[in-house]
């Protein structure tokens, strides 16, 4: 059963800023969403087109999808996370995850020219993956970390149109969409490959994981992948 708490905080300054918070607990994890950009164009668009309630439900749905994708059926298999907080704030960039907090740019929301609700949903699936994925105790290359996050976004059906096409990119660990499509290819060779790769990265990382799991070096796999798409 999910427990829910709502609260509203008023902070007085030369401008009155209202931070709207919603907290919900599901499967032992608390999810909190805070809009710290009320009164700005992006903060207002967030409230009107996305909203705290939808964001909170997306965090919950993303977590459950990630657990399924990583084949983590028990609490012992997952990272120990008690609370995830999403904060909409005035900042550059799009979003980032740090210390189980997901910071989303109100500037980006305000300036995005398409379906911002779908775009931010995809962003949240990516950033939530960072909350839950293993990183080889800091040894995993950043490109692979970002690629796994975009792989989850891809499999959830939120790959945006501006991504490269399958087969694109210069190297397998380029990161983001390039690595996501490569991982999707690897997973087609062995269903559950990404889940097993993530499990192995709980304690460390080695590029030999690819050969151990798929029978070829990562460079051979990359060559095969490029050849499949005529590159």
C-alpha positions, -999 to 999 in steps of 0.1 A, spaced: 0 0 0 14 34 -9 15 61 17 13 97 5 21 131 21 16 165 5 30 198 18 33 233 5 61 257 16 62 294 13 95 312 12 94 350 14 119 371 -6 117 401 -29 96 377 -50 73 351 -34 85 316 -43 62 287 -37 78 252 -36 52 225 -41 61 191 -28 45 157 -31 59 125 -14 48 90 -19 62 57 -7 60 26 -29 78 -7 -22 99 8 5 111 38 -16 99 73 -10 94 95 -41 94 133 -37 88 159 -64 96 196 -58 90 225 -82 115 252 -71 110 272 -103 74 285 -98 70 319 -112 94 313 -141 83 304 -176 97 269 -173 83 263 -138 49 274 -150 51 252 -180 61 223 -158 30 229 -136 6 233 -166 19 206 -189 36 180 -167 28 185 -130 40 172 -97 15 143 -96 25 130 -131 62 133 -124 58 113 -92 40 86 -109 66 86 -137 94 81 -111 75 51 -97 68 36 -131 104 42 -142 118 25 -111 96 -6 -117 105 -7 -154 143 -5 -145 140 -33 -120 123 -55 -147 149 -45 -173 178 -53 -149 160 -85 -138 162 -74 -101 133 -93 -86 144 -89 -50 155 -60 -27 189 -78 -22 197 -74 -59 191 -37 -60 209 -7 -48 198 5 -14 178 36 -20 153 49 5 142 81 -12 144 96 -47 138 134 -51 131 152 -83 137 189 -82 127 213 -110 150 243 -108 164 272 -128 197 258 -143 215 252 -176 215 219 -194 187 193 -193 190 172 -161 214 153 -139 213 128 -111 233 130 -79 229 114 -45 195 100 -55 183 134 -65 172 142 -101 176 178 -110 156 189 -141 161 222 -158 132 246 -158 150 265 -186 150 234 -208 113 228 -201 105 264 -209 124 264 -242 115 229 -255 97 233 -288 79 199 -289 58 176 -266 75 185 -234 56 160 -213 69 131 -234 104 145 -235 107 149 -198 92 115 -193 121 101 -213 146 122 -194 133 109 -161 137 73 -173 173 81 -182 181 98 -149 163 73 -128 185 46 -143 215 64 -129 199 62 -95 195 24 -97 223 11 -120 256 -3 -107 287 15 -118 315 -10 -112 325 8 -80 334 38 -102 354 17 -128 328 16 -155 335 41 -184 311 70 -184 301 63 -220 288 29 -210 270 43 -179 252 69 -201 245 43 -228 228 20 -203 206 49 -192 196 57 -227 191 20 -234 165 19 -207 149 50 -222 149 33 -256 133 1 -243 107 21 -225 96 37 -258 108 72 -252 137 76 -277 133 110 -292 135 116 -330 168 136 -327 187 105 -317 212 89 -341 198 60 -361 208 24 -353 243 18 -366 254 54 -361 283 67 -341 321 64 -341 328 40 -312 309 17 -290 315 37 -258 306 70 -273 277 71 -248 240 80 -248 221 71 -280 251 56 -298 259 32 -270 222 25 -263 216 12 -298 248 -9 -296 236 -24 -263 203 -31 -279 221 -51 -306 241 -69 -280 210 -77 -261 195 -92 -293 224 -117 -294 216 -128 -258 183 -118 -243 190 -103 -208 226 -93 -217 222 -58 -203 207 -71 -171 236 -95 -166 261 -68 -175 246 -45 -149 248 -73 -123 285 -79 -130 291 -42 -125 280 -44 -89 315 -50 -77 337 -39 -106 341 -36 -144 361 -52 -172 357 -48 -209 362 -86 -210 326 -89 -197 314 -86 -234 335 -115 -245 326 -136 -215 289 -131 -221 287 -129 -259 318 -148 -271 334 -119 -290 355 -89 -279 336 -56 -277 356 -44 -308 344 -74 -328 309 -68 -317 311 -32 -327 324 -42 -361 295 -67 -366 270 -41 -354 283 -15 -379 283 -40 -407 247 -49 -400 237 -14 -407 260 -9 -437 285 13 -419 
